[in-house]
Amino acid sequence: MRPALPAYIVLGHKRPDLFARLVGALGPDPVSAHIDRKVDIAPFKAAVENTPGVTFLPRHLCHWGNYGHVASSLEGLKWFLTTDASHAVLLTVQCYPLVPQALIRRRLAELGDHSQLRILPFPIERWGPSGGYRRIDRHWITLRARPRGVKLLPRRLPYDLHPHGGGAYWCLSRKHVEHLLDYLELHRRAAGFFKTVLIPDEMIFHTILANSPMADEVVREPFNYSAFAPNSPNPIILKIGHLAAARASGALFGRKFEDHAVLDHLDGLISQDQAALV
């Protein structure tokens, strides 16, 4: 297996304390951070001022459901190509490793030039009666920090792309990152289309890769573990009682955490795994 090195793109808008803890857990691998332009970045910089190797990315406004989340991810992917890493991993400040770094590197080595990203073709049943088409068949704009849909003329994806969607967090190989950035540069209509859909970060990379010659090179399973309450689209906060299922899932990261006591317990489990690897 070829050597594997992750480079992490961390998105955040709150909890500098969790950001600092996550960065510490990811070290010494390269880390970049996008902090929502709506919030004060100073506490985040202060939280990691004694931690080398953290790059703060150009900032974008990130309202729920709008293109800011894609713009911030693209900043991270451009930064990733300046590193020597083999895979770009997208996280939030409320994510945390479930396994030792050695196992993360082993998984990336097994992926090789492949990526891991949950991808499903439209219609997607869990996205409601429209199967997700409501997200793309009208123009979505942000008004007073909330998305609003306007349906004027019939609307469809350009370049005969078939829409796909899935999880917003991923592990992308260098080969696929280069393809995504090249595609968006050369196909400006596609980039423009996704700027006016609802929750584009759950569709844009999925659609481009699924319609590419590299479609079979994507492991279409979640890269991180999330738990959901019945009929809720939002992940629940992970507690100690969720850790067994999270670690048994095969995922490398969990989302989302809020309690340092839970992370203390998780660190203990990871330390036991690390000792077993020696």
N, C-alpha and C positions, 0 to 999 in steps of 0.2 A: 504494500500500500504506500502511496506517495505521502510525504509529510503534509500535515494539515495544521492550519493556523486560523483561528477565528479572529475576526475584527468585529467589534460590537457597536451598534448604533442604538443609543438609548434615548427614548423620547420622554420628556417630562414636563409637567406643569405645576407639580406640588411635591411635598415631602423631600426636601434636600437631604434629610437624615437617611431615608431609604436609598436615595441616589448614592450617597457616600458609601453605604454598606454594600450596595450592588457592585460599585466600581472596585471596592476592595476584594470582593469575591471573584471578580473577573480577571484581576491582575495575575500576571504581568502582560496579558494580551492587550492589544490596542483598543481603546474605547473612544468613541465620539459621542457627543451629547447635543441633542436639539432641545432647547428650552423654549416653550411657547412664548411668543413675543408679548403676550398679554401680561406676563408676570415678571417680577424682578429677578434678574439672573444672578444678582450678587450673592444670595445665600447658597446657590448651587456651586458657584465658583469657590466660595469660601469653604464649602464642605469638602472639596477635594484639592485644596491649595497645597497640601503636602503629599499629594499623590501624583507621581509623574505619568506622562503619557496620555492625558485626557485632552481631547480636542473639542472645543466648543464650536458648533457649526453655525453658519448664518441662520438667522431666525425668521420664522414665518408665523402669522396668526393662525391658530388651530382651533377653529370652532367645530363642535360636533357635526360630523357628516359632511364637511366640506373638504376642498382640495388641499388645505394647509397640511394635512397629515401626509399626503403624497409628496408635497413640496419638501417637507422636512425629511422624508425618507430618501428622496432623490439627492438632497444635500449629503446625506450619509453615504449613499452609494458612490457619489463622486469622490468623497473622501476615501472610501474603501479602496478605490483603484490607485490611490497614492501609497497604500501600504503594501506589504509583502504577503498579506493574508490570502488564504485560499477560499474562505467563505465569509460572507457578510451575514451577521445575525442581528435581527431587529428585536429589540426589547423595549419595555417601559421601565420607569423607576420602580414599579411595583412587581417586577419579575424577579426571579432568583433561581440560581442553579439548583437542580434536584440531585445532581451527581457530581463526583470530583471532576476537575478539569481534565484529568487523564482520560476519562471516559468520554468527555465531550470531543476531545481531539481524536479519539479512536473512531467515534461515530462519523466525524467529518472525513477522516481518511477512508472509511467505508463508502461514503457518498462519492468521493472522488470529484469528477466534474459535474455530478448531479446536484440538484437542489431538493429541499424539502419544504413543501408549501401545500396546505390544504386547498385543493381545487375541485370545484364541481361545475358541470355545465348547467346553464339555464335550461328549463326552470328549476329553481332550488326550492324544494317544498317548505323548508323551515323559514324561508323569507316571505311567507305570507301567501295569500290567494293569487297574487300576480306572479309568483315564482321568481320575484326579483325584477321583473320587467318594469315595474313602476319606478324603480330607481333610475332607469335610463330612458324611458319613453317621453320624458318631459325635461324642461330646463329647471335645474335646481340652483337657487341663489340663496345667499345668507342675508337675512334681515333680522336685526336685533339679536344677533348671535345664534339664530335658529334657521335651519334650512326651510325654504319655501319652494314648492314645485309649481311651475307654470307650464301648462300643456297647450301649445299653440298649433303647430303643424306636426304631422307624423315625423317621428325621429327614430333613426336607427344608427348603429355603429358604422363608421366608414370602413373602407377597404374589405368589405365582406367578412368582417370579424364576427365570430359567434361569441356571445357574451359568456363569461365564466366568472365565478366568484368563490369566496371561501374565507379563510382566516386572514386576519390583518397582519399577523406576525410570521416570520419566515427565516429560513436559512438558505441563502442564494450563493451558488458557486460563482467564481470569477467569470467563467465563460458566459453564464446566464446574465450576470450583471452587465457585462459589456454588450450583450445582445439587447437588453432592455433599454439601456441608455442610447445605443445607436438607433434603435427602432423609434424611440420617441423624438430623437433629433431629425430623423429622415421622414417621419410620418406626422407632421405637425397637426393634421386634422384629428388624428387619434388623441394626441395630447390635449388639444382644445376640447374635444368631446368630453373627456373625463374630468375636465375642470367644471363641468356643469351637470354632473350626475350626483346622486345621493350616496354617500359613504364610498367614495372612489377607491380608498385604500383597500377595500375588500373585493375589488374587481380589476383594477388596472394591470397589475403585474400578472395576475391569474389569466386574464384574457390574452395578453400578448404572448405569454409562454405557451398557453394551451393551443394557440393558433400558429405556432412556430414549428419548424422542423425538429425542435428540441423537446416537443411535448412529452415524449416518452422518457425523457431524462429527469422528470420531476417526480419525486416520491410524494404522492398526494395525500399525505397524512399530517396532522398537526405536529409542529415542532415543539410546541409547549403545551402544558396541561392547564385547562380551565374547567371549572365546574359551574353548572347552571341550575338555578331553581326552575321548577316546572313553569313553562309558558313565559319565561323571562329571557330577553335577548342579551342581558348583561351578566357577566360572570360574577359569581359570589366571591366574597373575601375568604381566602383559604385559611383554615385553622389547623391545629395539630391533628385533629381527627381526620383531616383530608389528606395528610401526607402519605399514608400507606398507599392509598389509591393512586395518588399523583406519581409516586415513585415506581409503582407497579405498572404504570401505563406505558413505560418506555420513553416518555418525554424527557427531554434534557433540562427544561426550565418549567417553573410553575408561574401562573398568573391568576389572581393577583393577591399580594400580601400587604398587610398593614401593621402587623404586630411584631415587634422585635423579639418577643418571647417565643413566637412561633419560629422565627428565623434562627434563634439560638438553638432550639430543638433540632431544626433541620441541619444546622451546622454540625451538631453532634452526630447525626446519622451519616452525613457526608464524611466526617472524620473517620468513622468506623469503616466506611467503604474504602477510604484511602488506605487505611492500615491493612485491609485485606488484600489490596493490590500490590503491596510491597513484598 
